[in-house]
Amino acid sequence: LSGKRVLLVVTGGIAAYKSATLCRLLVKAGAMVRVAMTRAACEFVTPTTFAALSDNPVSTDLFDPLQEGRIGHIDLADSSDLFVVAPATANTLARMARGMADDLVSTTYLAFRGPVLLAPAMNVHMWQHPATRENMELLLARQDHHLVGPGDGEMACGHVGAGRVAEPEQILQAAGACLAAQDLKGVSVLVSAGGTHEAIDPVRYVGNRSSGKMGFALAAEARARGAEVTLVSGPSALPSPLGVDRVDVESAAQMAAAIKARSRTQDLIIMAAAVADYTPRDPWSTKLKKEAAGARLTLKLDRTEDILAGLGAMDPRPILVGFAAETVDNLDEVARAKMAAKGCDFLVANDVRPADAGFGTDTNRVVIYSAGGGRDPLPVLPKRAVAAKILDRALGILQKR
């Protein structure tokens, strides 16, 4: 979205307040945002709000003398890369489907040539009505029209069901996907993410500090670029990336089983998870009381299965990317040894000691090591940008194969 021109169309529903958050997120992502509002939308959120958030004047009237001096609706259409309707009410969807052209939004839509993203929001019965379903079929049959949501849940009217507008973060992801190069279309990608929890008893576990952010960023980036993505995640509070098949696991053994069951159907596997190396040999079936354990507790630990090495030994095997989170000064030596031992096509290593890299951060500083001896250090980047660099490298190998 960085540098892209996004026209955010806000229509008249209670969910319009979420569009303010979406506008802020689009701007934060680097997009140049202009906002168009229906008259009904102005009853819920003022144009002043969007003008402040987008740092641009807001268009509301087809017959605004200042804007129509340069044919405002044509200017809006010609100066936008993406047309986002959020929320998209039943009325707006119907007008777009049938080619109405008597207000600013409908005329701008007809003049626009590019990807259109629809985020419907309405009562569950309105969403399920045959007329709305027919209108949606007409719209989605058109070239480069995309749908995000609606979600299920309780609505302002008190009804429960499908019709809630997608969350702003989901719409942001979908907007990025509309503009992303679809260079991974048709590619099956499996990403592992997060840490694993190895049970000591039903309450306590052995684990690590992994948040899953790097793996989730990889899954989101791969999906945005058209891949069919499976995300095998250890315990994580992160929301699932849009359009990704998420498989939740807890232990290293569960992660190994989930990955092995899917490994033969993958073109690319990225092992970004921080899988525990050891697991308690005999976990307690009930909570261990400290009075019973005494002043000192000794745990007997067994090695967990080496998932990455097992994947590297497959023949044939998918393209394989490993990760190494280290706290050593000789990172090059350690990373190259791990890559050779595991049989990776390339390995992504980082020193997790700095505050701007490693577990729990939104940025990362990594070095990509290639099997042929290459070394590509990256500067500090957002984890999504690191994910893009990793997938660029994997795509190059895929194309050669």
Stockholm file with secondary structure:
# STOCKHOLM 1.0

chainA/1-401         LSGKRVLLVVTGGIAAYKSATLCRLLVKAGAMVRVAMTRAACEFVTPTTFAALSDNPVSTDLFDPLQEGRIGHIDLADSSDLFVVAPATANTLARMARGMADDLVSTTYLAFRGPVLLAPAMNVHMWQHPATRENMELLLARQDHHLVGPGDGEMACGHVGAGRVAEPEQILQAAGACLAAQDLKGVSVLVSAGGTHEAIDPVRYVGNRSSGKMGFALAAEARARGAEVTLVSGPSALPSPLGVDRVDVESAAQMAAAIKARSRTQDLIIMAAAVADYTPRDPWSTKLKKEAAGARLTLKLDRTEDILAGLGAMDPRPILVGFAAETVDNLDEVARAKMAAKGCDFLVANDVRPADAGFGTDTNRVVIYSAGGGRDPLPVLPKRAVAAKILDRALGILQKR
#=GR chainA/1-401 SS CTTCEEEEEECSSTTHHHHHHHHHHHHHTTCEEEEEECTTGGGTSCHHHHHHHHTSCCBCCTTCHHHHTTCHHHHHHHTCSEEEEEEECHHHHHHHHHTCCSSHHHHHHHHCCSCEEEEECCCHHHHHSHHHHHHHHHHHTSTTEEECCCEEEECTTSCEEEEECCCHHHHHHHHHHHHSCCTTTTCEEEEEESBCCEESSSSCEECCCCCSHHHHHHHHHHHHTTCEEEEEECSCCSCCCTTCEEEECCSHHHHHHHHHHHGGGCSEEEECCBCCSEEESSCCSSCCCHHHHCSCCCCCEEECCCHHHHHHTCSSCCEEEEEEEECCSCHHHHHHHHHHHHTCSEEEEEESCSTTSSTTCSEECCEEEETTSCEEECCSEEHHHHHHHHHHHHHHHHHHC
#=GC SS_cons         CTTCEEEEEECSSTTHHHHHHHHHHHHHTTCEEEEEECTTGGGTSCHHHHHHHHTSCCBCCTTCHHHHTTCHHHHHHHTCSEEEEEEECHHHHHHHHHTCCSSHHHHHHHHCCSCEEEEECCCHHHHHSHHHHHHHHHHHTSTTEEECCCEEEECTTSCEEEEECCCHHHHHHHHHHHHSCCTTTTCEEEEEESBCCEESSSSCEECCCCCSHHHHHHHHHHHHTTCEEEEEECSCCSCCCTTCEEEECCSHHHHHHHHHHHGGGCSEEEECCBCCSEEESSCCSSCCCHHHHCSCCCCCEEECCCHHHHHHTCSSCCEEEEEEEECCSCHHHHHHHHHHHHTCSEEEEEESCSTTSSTTCSEECCEEEETTSCEEECCSEEHHHHHHHHHHHHHHHHHHC
//
